[in-house]
């Protein structure tokens, strides 16, 4: 498994998500259990998920990253 590296710059982009109530409850319980913020928990869960995609999805995202970097 990859090691977690938290960047020193804490800048971020604000996004609004509509989540099912049962997921919000479970994430909030996990946050409370670990004594970390809801936001931090969501970030960790999303990061873990993105780091553990199946090979096909991972390859497709990598290709889209290349295309996306050309735009910026």
CHARMM-style PDB file with segment names, atoms N, HN, CA, C and O in Angstrom:
ATOM      1  N   UNK     1       0.843  -1.177   0.000  1.00  0.00      PROA
ATOM      2  CA  UNK     1       0.000   0.000   0.000  1.00  0.00      PROA
ATOM      3  C   UNK     1       0.885   1.236   0.000  1.00  0.00      PROA
ATOM      4  O   UNK     1       1.966   1.237   0.590  1.00  0.00      PROA
ATOM      5  N   UNK     2       0.423   2.283  -0.662  1.00  0.00      PROA
ATOM      6  HN  UNK     2      -0.454   2.283  -1.141  1.00  0.00      PROA
ATOM      7  CA  UNK     2       1.182   3.522  -0.742  1.00  0.00      PROA
ATOM      8  C   UNK     2       1.147   4.265   0.582  1.00  0.00      PROA
ATOM      9  O   UNK     2       0.167   4.177   1.322  1.00  0.00      PROA
ATOM     10  N   UNK     3       2.216   4.998   0.883  1.00  0.00      PROA
ATOM     11  HN  UNK     3       3.012   5.069   0.282  1.00  0.00      PROA
ATOM     12  CA  UNK     3       2.277   5.793   2.106  1.00  0.00      PROA
ATOM     13  C   UNK     3       1.528   7.100   1.898  1.00  0.00      PROA
ATOM     14  O   UNK     3       1.552   7.673   0.809  1.00  0.00      PROA
ATOM     15  N   UNK     4       0.878   7.557   2.925  1.00  0.00      PROA
ATOM     16  HN  UNK     4       0.858   7.091   3.810  1.00  0.00      PROA
ATOM     17  CA  UNK     4       0.143   8.813   2.874  1.00  0.00      PROA
ATOM     18  C   UNK     4       1.091   9.978   3.046  1.00  0.00      PROA
ATOM     19  O   UNK     4       1.900   9.992   3.974  1.00  0.00      PROA
ATOM     20  N   UNK     5       0.999  10.960   2.158  1.00  0.00      PROA
ATOM     21  HN  UNK     5       0.342  10.949   1.405  1.00  0.00      PROA
ATOM     22  CA  UNK     5       1.799  12.162   2.272  1.00  0.00      PROA
ATOM     23  C   UNK     5       0.845  13.344   2.208  1.00  0.00      PROA
ATOM     24  O   UNK     5       0.192  13.562   1.188  1.00  0.00      PROA
ATOM     25  N   UNK     6       0.764  14.095   3.275  1.00  0.00      PROA
ATOM     26  HN  UNK     6       1.295  13.918   4.104  1.00  0.00      PROA
ATOM     27  CA  UNK     6      -0.129  15.243   3.341  1.00  0.00      PROA
ATOM     28  C   UNK     6       0.667  16.481   2.963  1.00  0.00      PROA
ATOM     29  O   UNK     6       1.682  16.785   3.590  1.00  0.00      PROA
ATOM     30  N   UNK     7       0.209  17.204   1.931  1.00  0.00      PROA
ATOM     31  HN  UNK     7      -0.616  16.957   1.421  1.00  0.00      PROA
ATOM     32  CA  UNK     7       0.950  18.390   1.503  1.00  0.00      PROA
ATOM     33  C   UNK     7       0.909  19.494   2.551  1.00  0.00      PROA
ATOM     34  O   UNK     7      -0.046  19.604   3.320  1.00  0.00      PROA
ATOM     35  N   UNK     8       1.956  20.307   2.570  1.00  0.00      PROA
ATOM     36  HN  UNK     8       2.731  20.218   1.945  1.00  0.00      PROA
ATOM     37  CA  UNK     8       2.019  21.414   3.526  1.00  0.00      PROA
ATOM     38  C   UNK     8       1.002  22.493   3.197  1.00  0.00      PROA
ATOM     39  O   UNK     8       0.457  23.133   4.096  1.00  0.00      PROA
ATOM     40  N   UNK     9       0.744  22.698   1.909  1.00  0.00      PROA
ATOM     41  HN  UNK     9       1.187  22.178   1.178  1.00  0.00      PROA
ATOM     42  CA  UNK     9      -0.231  23.692   1.485  1.00  0.00      PROA
ATOM     43  C   UNK     9      -1.626  23.100   1.638  1.00  0.00      PROA
ATOM     44  O   UNK     9      -1.950  22.103   0.993  1.00  0.00      PROA
ATOM     45  N   UNK    10      -2.450  23.702   2.484  1.00  0.00      PROA
ATOM     46  HN  UNK    10      -2.186  24.512   3.008  1.00  0.00      PROA
ATOM     47  CA  UNK    10      -3.776  23.169   2.744  1.00  0.00      PROA
ATOM     48  C   UNK    10      -4.853  23.799   1.879  1.00  0.00      PROA
ATOM     49  O   UNK    10      -6.026  23.807   2.254  1.00  0.00      PROA
ATOM     50  N   UNK    11      -4.465  24.330   0.721  1.00  0.00      PROA
ATOM     51  HN  UNK    11      -3.513  24.324   0.416  1.00  0.00      PROA
ATOM     52  CA  UNK    11      -5.471  24.927  -0.150  1.00  0.00      PROA
ATOM     53  C   UNK    11      -6.351  23.828  -0.728  1.00  0.00      PROA
ATOM     54  O   UNK    11      -5.929  22.680  -0.866  1.00  0.00      PROA
ATOM     55  N   UNK    12      -7.545  24.193  -1.051  1.00  0.00      PROA
ATOM     56  HN  UNK    12      -7.887  25.125  -0.938  1.00  0.00      PROA
ATOM     57  CA  UNK    12      -8.459  23.216  -1.599  1.00  0.00      PROA
ATOM     58  C   UNK    12      -9.517  23.901  -2.438  1.00  0.00      PROA
ATOM     59  O   UNK    12      -9.586  25.128  -2.509  1.00  0.00      PROA
ATOM     60  N   UNK    13     -10.325  23.094  -3.061  1.00  0.00      PROA
ATOM     61  HN  UNK    13     -10.268  22.098  -3.003  1.00  0.00      PROA
ATOM     62  CA  UNK    13     -11.421  23.579  -3.883  1.00  0.00      PROA
ATOM     63  C   UNK    13     -12.716  23.181  -3.201  1.00  0.00      PROA
ATOM     64  O   UNK    13     -12.872  22.044  -2.755  1.00  0.00      PROA
ATOM     65  N   UNK    14     -13.625  24.106  -3.126  1.00  0.00      PROA
ATOM     66  HN  UNK    14     -13.498  25.029  -3.489  1.00  0.00      PROA
ATOM     67  CA  UNK    14     -14.906  23.831  -2.507  1.00  0.00      PROA
ATOM     68  C   UNK    14     -15.842  23.173  -3.523  1.00  0.00      PROA
ATOM     69  O   UNK    14     -16.018  23.677  -4.632  1.00  0.00      PROA
ATOM     70  N   UNK    15     -16.434  22.057  -3.140  1.00  0.00      PROA
ATOM     71  HN  UNK    15     -16.292  21.647  -2.238  1.00  0.00      PROA
ATOM     72  CA  UNK    15     -17.404  21.341  -3.965  1.00  0.00      PROA
ATOM     73  C   UNK    15     -18.582  20.974  -3.077  1.00  0.00      PROA
ATOM     74  O   UNK    15     -18.405  20.662  -1.900  1.00  0.00      PROA
ATOM     75  N   UNK    16     -19.764  21.012  -3.631  1.00  0.00      PROA
ATOM     76  HN  UNK    16     -19.908  21.266  -4.588  1.00  0.00      PROA
ATOM     77  CA  UNK    16     -20.950  20.586  -2.903  1.00  0.00      PROA
ATOM     78  C   UNK    16     -21.322  19.187  -3.359  1.00  0.00      PROA
ATOM     79  O   UNK    16     -21.421  18.926  -4.558  1.00  0.00      PROA
ATOM     80  N   UNK    17     -21.529  18.289  -2.411  1.00  0.00      PROA
ATOM     81  HN  UNK    17     -21.448  18.501  -1.437  1.00  0.00      PROA
ATOM     82  CA  UNK    17     -21.910  16.912  -2.717  1.00  0.00      PROA
ATOM     83  C   UNK    17     -23.263  16.600  -2.086  1.00  0.00      PROA
ATOM     84  O   UNK    17     -23.543  17.020  -0.964  1.00  0.00      PROA
ATOM     85  N   UNK    18     -24.078  15.881  -2.794  1.00  0.00      PROA
ATOM     86  HN  UNK    18     -23.851  15.539  -3.706  1.00  0.00      PROA
ATOM     87  CA  UNK    18     -25.328  15.386  -2.230  1.00  0.00      PROA
ATOM     88  C   UNK    18     -25.119  13.901  -1.967  1.00  0.00      PROA
ATOM     89  O   UNK    18     -24.973  13.105  -2.894  1.00  0.00      PROA
ATOM     90  N   UNK    19     -25.110  13.547  -0.699  1.00  0.00      PROA
ATOM     91  HN  UNK    19     -25.229  14.194   0.055  1.00  0.00      PROA
ATOM     92  CA  UNK    19     -24.811  12.176  -0.300  1.00  0.00      PROA
ATOM     93  C   UNK    19     -26.030  11.539   0.340  1.00  0.00      PROA
ATOM     94  O   UNK    19     -26.822  12.222   0.990  1.00  0.00      PROA
ATOM     95  N   UNK    20     -26.186  10.234   0.160  1.00  0.00      PROA
ATOM     96  HN  UNK    20     -25.543   9.679  -0.368  1.00  0.00      PROA
ATOM     97  CA  UNK    20     -27.279   9.543   0.837  1.00  0.00      PROA
ATOM     98  C   UNK    20     -27.119   9.642   2.355  1.00  0.00      PROA
ATOM     99  O   UNK    20     -26.004   9.617   2.875  1.00  0.00      PROA
ATOM    100  N   UNK    21     -28.222   9.753   3.040  1.00  0.00      PROA
ATOM    101  HN  UNK    21     -29.128   9.773   2.617  1.00  0.00      PROA
ATOM    102  CA  UNK    21     -28.207   9.948   4.488  1.00  0.00      PROA
ATOM    103  C   UNK    21     -27.457   8.832   5.214  1.00  0.00      PROA
ATOM    104  O   UNK    21     -26.732   9.097   6.173  1.00  0.00      PROA
ATOM    105  N   UNK    22     -27.622   7.593   4.767  1.00  0.00      PROA
ATOM    106  HN  UNK    22     -28.211   7.377   3.988  1.00  0.00      PROA
ATOM    107  CA  UNK    22     -26.945   6.476   5.447  1.00  0.00      PROA
ATOM    108  C   UNK    22     -25.423   6.590   5.328  1.00  0.00      PROA
ATOM    109  O   UNK    22     -24.702   6.230   6.259  1.00  0.00      PROA
ATOM    110  N   UNK    23     -24.934   7.086   4.193  1.00  0.00      PROA
ATOM    111  HN  UNK    23     -25.519   7.378   3.437  1.00  0.00      PROA
ATOM    112  CA  UNK    23     -23.485   7.260   4.025  1.00  0.00      PROA
ATOM    113  C   UNK    23     -22.990   8.380   4.930  1.00  0.00      PROA
ATOM    114  O   UNK    23     -21.944   8.252   5.566  1.00  0.00      PROA
ATOM    115  N   UNK    24     -23.738   9.475   4.988  1.00  0.00      PROA
ATOM    116  HN  UNK    24     -24.588   9.579   4.471  1.00  0.00      PROA
ATOM    117  CA  UNK    24     -23.349  10.593   5.854  1.00  0.00      PROA
ATOM    118  C   UNK    24     -23.279  10.129   7.308  1.00  0.00      PROA
ATOM    119  O   UNK    24     -22.344  10.482   8.027  1.00  0.00      PROA
ATOM    120  N   UNK    25     -24.242   9.357   7.735  1.00  0.00      PROA
ATOM    121  HN  UNK    25     -25.001   9.071   7.151  1.00  0.00      PROA
ATOM    122  CA  UNK    25     -24.249   8.864   9.120  1.00  0.00      PROA
ATOM    123  C   UNK    25     -23.036   7.988   9.397  1.00  0.00      PROA
ATOM    124  O   UNK    25     -22.379   8.126  10.429  1.00  0.00      PROA
ATOM    125  N   UNK    26     -22.746   7.082   8.461  1.00  0.00      PROA
ATOM    126  HN  UNK    26     -23.280   6.970   7.623  1.00  0.00      PROA
ATOM    127  CA  UNK    26     -21.605   6.182   8.659  1.00  0.00      PROA
ATOM    128  C   UNK    26     -20.275   6.940   8.650  1.00  0.00      PROA
ATOM    129  O   UNK    26     -19.392   6.661   9.461  1.00  0.00      PROA
ATOM    130  N   UNK    27     -20.141   7.887   7.743  1.00  0.00      PROA
ATOM    131  HN  UNK    27     -20.859   8.114   7.085  1.00  0.00      PROA
ATOM    132  CA  UNK    27     -18.903   8.678   7.694  1.00  0.00      PROA
ATOM    133  C   UNK    27     -18.775   9.518   8.961  1.00  0.00      PROA
ATOM    134  O   UNK    27     -17.680   9.657   9.506  1.00  0.00      PROA
ATOM    135  N   UNK    28     -19.887  10.079   9.431  1.00  0.00      PROA
ATOM    136  HN  UNK    28     -20.777   9.966   8.988  1.00  0.00      PROA
ATOM    137  CA  UNK    28     -19.840  10.866  10.661  1.00  0.00      PROA
ATOM    138  C   UNK    28     -19.460   9.994  11.857  1.00  0.00      PROA
ATOM    139  O   UNK    28     -18.681  10.415  12.712  1.00  0.00      PROA
ATOM    140  N   UNK    29     -20.010   8.777  11.918  1.00  0.00      PROA
ATOM    141  HN  UNK    29     -20.643   8.434  11.224  1.00  0.00      PROA
ATOM    142  CA  UNK    29     -19.639   7.868  13.010  1.00  0.00      PROA
ATOM    143  C   UNK    29     -18.153   7.528  12.959  1.00  0.00      PROA
ATOM    144  O   UNK    29     -17.480   7.513  13.990  1.00  0.00      PROA
ATOM    145  N   UNK    30     -17.644   7.258  11.765  1.00  0.00      PROA
ATOM    146  HN  UNK    30     -18.190   7.271  10.928  1.00  0.00      PROA
ATOM    147  CA  UNK    30     -16.221   6.964  11.609  1.00  0.00      PROA
ATOM    148  C   UNK    30     -15.374   8.171  12.019  1.00  0.00      PROA
ATOM    149  O   UNK    30     -14.355   8.021  12.693  1.00  0.00      PROA
ATOM    150  N   UNK    31     -15.801   9.360  11.609  1.00  0.00      PROA
ATOM    151  HN  UNK    31     -16.629   9.482  11.061  1.00  0.00      PROA
ATOM    152  CA  UNK    31     -15.092  10.585  11.987  1.00  0.00      PROA
ATOM    153  C   UNK    31     -15.046  10.743  13.500  1.00  0.00      PROA
ATOM    154  O   UNK    31     -14.002  11.061  14.070  1.00  0.00      PROA
ATOM    155  N   UNK    32     -16.176  10.521  14.139  1.00  0.00      PROA
ATOM    156  HN  UNK    32     -17.025  10.263  13.677  1.00  0.00      PROA
ATOM    157  CA  UNK    32     -16.245  10.633  15.594  1.00  0.00      PROA
ATOM    158  C   UNK    32     -15.364   9.595  16.279  1.00  0.00      PROA
ATOM    159  O   UNK    32     -14.683   9.895  17.260  1.00  0.00      PROA
ATOM    160  N   UNK    33     -15.382   8.369  15.751  1.00  0.00      PROA
ATOM    161  HN  UNK    33     -15.935   8.125  14.954  1.00  0.00      PROA
ATOM    162  CA  UNK    33     -14.562   7.299  16.328  1.00  0.00      PROA
ATOM    163  C   UNK    33     -13.077   7.628  16.240  1.00  0.00      PROA
ATOM    164  O   UNK    33     -12.317   7.334  17.162  1.00  0.00      PROA
ATOM    165  N   UNK    34     -12.666   8.232  15.141  1.00  0.00      PROA
ATOM    166  HN  UNK    34     -13.284   8.471  14.392  1.00  0.00      PROA
ATOM    167  CA  UNK    34     -11.252   8.542  14.913  1.00  0.00      PROA
ATOM    168  C   UNK    34     -10.872   9.945  15.364  1.00  0.00      PROA
ATOM    169  O   UNK    34      -9.708  10.340  15.297  1.00  0.00      PROA
ATOM    170  N   UNK    35     -11.875  10.691  15.826  1.00  0.00      PROA
ATOM    171  HN  UNK    35     -12.820  10.370  15.881  1.00  0.00      PROA
ATOM    172  CA  UNK    35     -11.668  12.049  16.315  1.00  0.00      PROA
ATOM    173  C   UNK    35     -11.016  12.944  15.258  1.00  0.00      PROA
ATOM    174  O   UNK    35     -10.079  13.693  15.536  1.00  0.00      PROA
ATOM    175  N   UNK    36     -11.549  12.839  14.034  1.00  0.00      PROA
ATOM    176  HN  UNK    36     -12.310  12.232  13.808  1.00  0.00      PROA
ATOM    177  CA  UNK    36     -11.116  13.707  12.948  1.00  0.00      PROA
ATOM    178  C   UNK    36     -12.354  14.312  12.289  1.00  0.00      PROA
ATOM    179  O   UNK    36     -13.469  13.832  12.497  1.00  0.00      PROA
ATOM    180  N   UNK    37     -12.162  15.345  11.509  1.00  0.00      PROA
ATOM    181  HN  UNK    37     -11.257  15.736  11.341  1.00  0.00      PROA
ATOM    182  CA  UNK    37     -13.302  16.034  10.896  1.00  0.00      PROA
ATOM    183  C   UNK    37     -13.970  15.162   9.836  1.00  0.00      PROA
ATOM    184  O   UNK    37     -13.362  14.257   9.264  1.00  0.00      PROA
ATOM    185  N   UNK    38     -15.227  15.465   9.600  1.00  0.00      PROA
ATOM    186  HN  UNK    38     -15.721  16.200  10.064  1.00  0.00      PROA
ATOM    187  CA  UNK    38     -15.977  14.799   8.541  1.00  0.00      PROA
ATOM    188  C   UNK    38     -15.266  14.989   7.205  1.00  0.00      PROA
ATOM    189  O   UNK    38     -15.111  14.041   6.436  1.00  0.00      PROA
ATOM    190  N   UNK    39     -14.838  16.218   6.936  1.00  0.00      PROA
ATOM    191  HN  UNK    39     -14.965  16.989   7.560  1.00  0.00      PROA
ATOM    192  CA  UNK    39     -14.156  16.538   5.688  1.00  0.00      PROA
ATOM    193  C   UNK    39     -12.883  15.710   5.527  1.00  0.00      PROA
ATOM    194  O   UNK    39     -12.637  15.152   4.458  1.00  0.00      PROA
ATOM    195  N   UNK    40     -12.088  15.629   6.565  1.00  0.00      PROA
ATOM    196  HN  UNK    40     -12.289  16.082   7.434  1.00  0.00      PROA
ATOM    197  CA  UNK    40     -10.836  14.852   6.523  1.00  0.00      PROA
ATOM    198  C   UNK    40     -11.136  13.374   6.256  1.00  0.00      PROA
ATOM    199  O   UNK    40     -10.421  12.714   5.502  1.00  0.00      PROA
ATOM    200  N   UNK    41     -12.194  12.868   6.879  1.00  0.00      PROA
ATOM    201  HN  UNK    41     -12.775  13.404   7.492  1.00  0.00      PROA
ATOM    202  CA  UNK    41     -12.578  11.474   6.669  1.00  0.00      PROA
ATOM    203  C   UNK    41     -12.966  11.234   5.219  1.00  0.00      PROA
ATOM    204  O   UNK    41     -12.536  10.249   4.618  1.00  0.00      PROA
ATOM    205  N   UNK    42     -13.776  12.125   4.650  1.00  0.00      PROA
ATOM    206  HN  UNK    42     -14.125  12.925   5.138  1.00  0.00      PROA
ATOM    207  CA  UNK    42     -14.182  11.988   3.253  1.00  0.00      PROA
ATOM    208  C   UNK    42     -12.963  12.039   2.337  1.00  0.00      PROA
ATOM    209  O   UNK    42     -12.863  11.246   1.401  1.00  0.00      PROA
ATOM    210  N   UNK    43     -12.048  12.950   2.591  1.00  0.00      PROA
ATOM    211  HN  UNK    43     -12.129  13.594   3.352  1.00  0.00      PROA
ATOM    212  CA  UNK    43     -10.833  13.057   1.778  1.00  0.00      PROA
ATOM    213  C   UNK    43     -10.036  11.760   1.845  1.00  0.00      PROA
ATOM    214  O   UNK    43      -9.573  11.263   0.819  1.00  0.00      PROA
ATOM    215  N   UNK    44      -9.874  11.213   3.038  1.00  0.00      PROA
ATOM    216  HN  UNK    44     -10.251  11.617   3.872  1.00  0.00      PROA
ATOM    217  CA  UNK    44      -9.116   9.968   3.185  1.00  0.00      PROA
ATOM    218  C   UNK    44      -9.799   8.814   2.458  1.00  0.00      PROA
ATOM    219  O   UNK    44      -9.133   8.011   1.805  1.00  0.00      PROA
ATOM    220  N   UNK    45     -11.122   8.728   2.567  1.00  0.00      PROA
ATOM    221  HN  UNK    45     -11.663   9.380   3.097  1.00  0.00      PROA
ATOM    222  CA  UNK    45     -11.860   7.655   1.894  1.00  0.00      PROA
ATOM    223  C   UNK    45     -11.770   7.783   0.377  1.00  0.00      PROA
ATOM    224  O   UNK    45     -11.578   6.787  -0.322  1.00  0.00      PROA
ATOM    225  N   UNK    46     -11.906   8.996  -0.128  1.00  0.00      PROA
ATOM    226  HN  UNK    46     -12.061   9.804   0.439  1.00  0.00      PROA
ATOM    227  CA  UNK    46     -11.798   9.210  -1.570  1.00  0.00      PROA
ATOM    228  C   UNK    46     -10.384   8.935  -2.070  1.00  0.00      PROA
ATOM    229  O   UNK    46     -10.203   8.318  -3.119  1.00  0.00      PROA
ATOM    230  N   UNK    47      -9.392   9.387  -1.326  1.00  0.00      PROA
ATOM    231  HN  UNK    47      -9.539   9.889  -0.473  1.00  0.00      PROA
ATOM    232  CA  UNK    47      -7.994   9.137  -1.715  1.00  0.00      PROA
ATOM    233  C   UNK    47      -7.696   7.652  -1.763  1.00  0.00      PROA
ATOM    234  O   UNK    47      -7.060   7.165  -2.699  1.00  0.00      PROA
ATOM    235  N   UNK    48      -8.160   6.931  -0.746  1.00  0.00      PROA
ATOM    236  HN  UNK    48      -8.676   7.326   0.014  1.00  0.00      PROA
ATOM    237  CA  UNK    48      -7.951   5.482  -0.715  1.00  0.00      PROA
ATOM    238  C   UNK    48      -8.628   4.820  -1.912  1.00  0.00      PROA
ATOM    239  O   UNK    48      -8.044   3.955  -2.565  1.00  0.00      PROA
ATOM    240  N   UNK    49      -9.862   5.229  -2.196  1.00  0.00      PROA
ATOM    241  HN  UNK    49     -10.338   5.932  -1.666  1.00  0.00      PROA
ATOM    242  CA  UNK    49     -10.599   4.648  -3.318  1.00  0.00      PROA
ATOM    243  C   UNK    49      -9.892   4.896  -4.638  1.00  0.00      PROA
ATOM    244  O   UNK    49      -9.777   3.991  -5.465  1.00  0.00      PROA
ATOM    245  N   UNK    50      -9.419   6.116  -4.838  1.00  0.00      PROA
ATOM    246  HN  UNK    50      -9.512   6.851  -4.166  1.00  0.00      PROA
ATOM    247  CA  UNK    50      -8.731   6.447  -6.084  1.00  0.00      PROA
ATOM    248  C   UNK    50      -7.399   5.719  -6.213  1.00  0.00      PROA
ATOM    249  O   UNK    50      -6.953   5.433  -7.324  1.00  0.00      PROA
ATOM    250  N   UNK    51      -6.772   5.422  -5.107  1.00  0.00      PROA
ATOM    251  HN  UNK    51      -7.134   5.655  -4.204  1.00  0.00      PROA
ATOM    252  CA  UNK    51      -5.494   4.702  -5.121  1.00  0.00      PROA
ATOM    253  C   UNK    51      -5.683   3.203  -5.331  1.00  0.00      PROA
ATOM    254  O   UNK    51      -4.717   2.475  -5.555  1.00  0.00      PROA
ATOM    255  N   UNK    52      -6.935   2.746  -5.258  1.00  0.00      PROA
ATOM    256  HN  UNK    52      -7.720   3.338  -5.076  1.00  0.00      PROA
ATOM    257  CA  UNK    52      -7.200   1.311  -5.358  1.00  0.00      PROA
ATOM    258  C   UNK    52      -8.234   0.990  -6.435  1.00  0.00      PROA
ATOM    259  O   UNK    52      -9.048   0.081  -6.275  1.00  0.00      PROA
ATOM    260  N   UNK    53      -8.194   1.741  -7.524  1.00  0.00      PROA
ATOM    261  HN  UNK    53      -7.533   2.480  -7.654  1.00  0.00      PROA
ATOM    262  CA  UNK    53      -9.076   1.480  -8.651  1.00  0.00      PROA
ATOM    263  C   UNK    53      -8.635   0.213  -9.377  1.00  0.00      PROA
ATOM    264  O   UNK    53      -7.482  -0.207  -9.273  1.00  0.00      PROA
ATOM    265  N   UNK    54      -9.573  -0.394 -10.118  1.00  0.00      PROA
ATOM    266  HN  UNK    54     -10.510  -0.053 -10.203  1.00  0.00      PROA
ATOM    267  CA  UNK    54      -9.143  -1.522 -10.941  1.00  0.00      PROA
ATOM    268  C   UNK    54      -8.272  -0.985 -12.074  1.00  0.00      PROA
ATOM    269  O   UNK    54      -8.299   0.207 -12.381  1.00  0.00      PROA
ATOM    270  N   UNK    55      -7.517  -1.858 -12.677  1.00  0.00      PROA
ATOM    271  HN  UNK    55      -7.495  -2.826 -12.428  1.00  0.00      PROA
ATOM    272  CA  UNK    55      -6.505  -1.445 -13.658  1.00  0.00      PROA
ATOM    273  C   UNK    55      -7.103  -0.681 -14.833  1.00  0.00      PROA
ATOM    274  O   UNK    55      -6.515   0.295 -15.298  1.00  0.00      PROA
ATOM    275  N   UNK    56      -8.255  -1.109 -15.314  1.00  0.00      PROA
ATOM    276  HN  UNK    56      -8.733  -1.902 -14.936  1.00  0.00      PROA
ATOM    277  CA  UNK    56      -8.874  -0.453 -16.463  1.00  0.00      PROA
ATOM    278  C   UNK    56      -9.250   0.996 -16.139  1.00  0.00      PROA
ATOM    279  O   UNK    56      -8.962   1.903 -16.921  1.00  0.00      PROA
ATOM    280  N   UNK    57      -9.887   1.210 -15.001  1.00  0.00      PROA
ATOM    281  HN  UNK    57     -10.121   0.474 -14.367  1.00  0.00      PROA
ATOM    282  CA  UNK    57     -10.260   2.572 -14.602  1.00  0.00      PROA
ATOM    283  C   UNK    57      -9.022   3.426 -14.340  1.00  0.00      PROA
ATOM    284  O   UNK    57      -8.988   4.608 -14.682  1.00  0.00      PROA
ATOM    285  N   UNK    58      -8.020   2.822 -13.738  1.00  0.00      PROA
ATOM    286  HN  UNK    58      -8.048   1.862 -13.460  1.00  0.00      PROA
ATOM    287  CA  UNK    58      -6.789   3.561 -13.450  1.00  0.00      PROA
ATOM    288  C   UNK    58      -6.116   4.033 -14.743  1.00  0.00      PROA
ATOM    289  O   UNK    58      -5.651   5.170 -14.826  1.00  0.00      PROA
ATOM    290  N   UNK    59      -6.067   3.161 -15.739  1.00  0.00      PROA
ATOM    291  HN  UNK    59      -6.445   2.238 -15.671  1.00  0.00      PROA
ATOM    292  CA  UNK    59      -5.471   3.531 -17.033  1.00  0.00      PROA
ATOM    293  C   UNK    59      -6.276   4.645 -17.695  1.00  0.00      PROA
ATOM    294  O   UNK    59      -5.704   5.581 -18.254  1.00  0.00      PROA
ATOM    295  N   UNK    60      -7.600   4.544 -17.632  1.00  0.00      PROA
ATOM    296  HN  UNK    60      -8.065   3.784 -17.178  1.00  0.00      PROA
ATOM    297  CA  UNK    60      -8.443   5.567 -18.258  1.00  0.00      PROA
ATOM    298  C   UNK    60      -8.261   6.926 -17.583  1.00  0.00      PROA
ATOM    299  O   UNK    60      -8.190   7.951 -18.261  1.00  0.00      PROA
ATOM    300  N   UNK    61      -8.187   6.937 -16.275  1.00  0.00      PROA
ATOM    301  HN  UNK    61      -8.245   6.105 -15.724  1.00  0.00      PROA
ATOM    302  CA  UNK    61      -7.969   8.196 -15.556  1.00  0.00      PROA
ATOM    303  C   UNK    61      -6.599   8.764 -15.895  1.00  0.00      PROA
ATOM    304  O   UNK    61      -6.460   9.975 -16.069  1.00  0.00      PROA
ATOM    305  N   UNK    62      -5.596   7.918 -15.990  1.00  0.00      PROA
ATOM    306  HN  UNK    62      -5.709   6.935 -15.849  1.00  0.00      PROA
ATOM    307  CA  UNK    62      -4.245   8.385 -16.327  1.00  0.00      PROA
ATOM    308  C   UNK    62      -4.237   9.047 -17.702  1.00  0.00      PROA
ATOM    309  O   UNK    62      -3.590  10.077 -17.891  1.00  0.00      PROA
ATOM    310  N   UNK    63      -4.944   8.468 -18.651  1.00  0.00      PROA
ATOM    311  HN  UNK    63      -5.469   7.631 -18.497  1.00  0.00      PROA
ATOM    312  CA  UNK    63      -5.033   9.067 -19.988  1.00  0.00      PROA
ATOM    313  C   UNK    63      -5.752  10.413 -19.930  1.00  0.00      PROA
ATOM    314  O   UNK    63      -5.332  11.368 -20.584  1.00  0.00      PROA
ATOM    315  N   UNK    64      -6.811  10.492 -19.167  1.00  0.00      PROA
ATOM    316  HN  UNK    64      -7.152   9.716 -18.636  1.00  0.00      PROA
ATOM    317  CA  UNK    64      -7.561  11.744 -19.051  1.00  0.00      PROA
ATOM    318  C   UNK    64      -6.730  12.808 -18.336  1.00  0.00      PROA
ATOM    319  O   UNK    64      -6.852  13.993 -18.646  1.00  0.00      PROA
ATOM    320  N   UNK    65      -5.893  12.405 -17.389  1.00  0.00      PROA
ATOM    321  HN  UNK    65      -5.794  11.442 -17.137  1.00  0.00      PROA
ATOM    322  CA  UNK    65      -4.997  13.361 -16.727  1.00  0.00      PROA
ATOM    323  C   UNK    65      -4.050  13.996 -17.742  1.00  0.00      PROA
ATOM    324  O   UNK    65      -3.800  15.200 -17.699  1.00  0.00      PROA
ATOM    325  N   UNK    66      -3.535  13.190 -18.640  1.00  0.00      PROA
ATOM    326  HN  UNK    66      -3.739  12.211 -18.675  1.00  0.00      PROA
ATOM    327  CA  UNK    66      -2.625  13.703 -19.685  1.00  0.00      PROA
ATOM    328  C   UNK    66      -3.361  14.727 -20.534  1.00  0.00      PROA
ATOM    329  O   UNK    66      -2.825  15.800 -20.811  1.00  0.00      PROA
ATOM    330  N   UNK    67      -4.586  14.409 -20.953  1.00  0.00      PROA
ATOM    331  HN  UNK    67      -5.021  13.537 -20.728  1.00  0.00      PROA
ATOM    332  CA  UNK    67      -5.374  15.333 -21.766  1.00  0.00      PROA
ATOM    333  C   UNK    67      -5.700  16.592 -20.986  1.00  0.00      PROA
ATOM    334  O   UNK    67      -5.667  17.694 -21.534  1.00  0.00      PROA
ATOM    335  N   UNK    68      -6.012  16.432 -19.722  1.00  0.00      PROA
ATOM    336  HN  UNK    68      -6.039  15.537 -19.278  1.00  0.00      PROA
ATOM    337  CA  UNK    68      -6.398  17.550 -18.869  1.00  0.00      PROA
ATOM    338  C   UNK    68      -5.219  18.499 -18.645  1.00  0.00      PROA
ATOM    339  O   UNK    68      -5.407  19.714 -18.601  1.00  0.00      PROA
ATOM    340  N   UNK    69      -4.013  17.960 -18.503  1.00  0.00      PROA
ATOM    341  HN  UNK    69      -3.860  16.973 -18.539  1.00  0.00      PROA
ATOM    342  CA  UNK    69      -2.844  18.800 -18.258  1.00  0.00      PROA
ATOM    343  C   UNK    69      -2.496  19.655 -19.478  1.00  0.00      PROA
ATOM    344  O   UNK    69      -1.885  20.713 -19.333  1.00  0.00      PROA
ATOM    345  N   UNK    70      -2.874  19.213 -20.664  1.00  0.00      PROA
ATOM    346  HN  UNK    70      -3.371  18.353 -20.781  1.00  0.00      PROA
ATOM    347  CA  UNK    70      -2.633  19.986 -21.879  1.00  0.00      PROA
ATOM    348  C   UNK    70      -3.481  21.256 -21.866  1.00  0.00      PROA
ATOM    349  O   UNK    70      -3.044  22.298 -22.353  1.00  0.00      PROA
ATOM    350  N   UNK    71      -4.682  21.174 -21.315  1.00  0.00      PROA
ATOM    351  HN  UNK    71      -5.037  20.327 -20.920  1.00  0.00      PROA
ATOM    352  CA  UNK    71      -5.595  22.317 -21.258  1.00  0.00      PROA
ATOM    353  C   UNK    71      -5.009  23.414 -20.362  1.00  0.00      PROA
ATOM    354  O   UNK    71      -5.121  24.598 -20.676  1.00  0.00      PROA
ATOM    355  N   UNK    72      -4.385  23.020 -19.248  1.00  0.00      PROA
ATOM    356  HN  UNK    72      -4.294  22.057 -18.993  1.00  0.00      PROA
ATOM    357  CA  UNK    72      -3.842  23.986 -18.302  1.00  0.00      PROA
ATOM    358  C   UNK    72      -2.376  24.095 -18.517  1.00  0.00      PROA
ATOM    359  OT1 UNK    72      -1.706  24.860 -17.823  1.00  0.00      PROA
TER     360      UNK     72
END
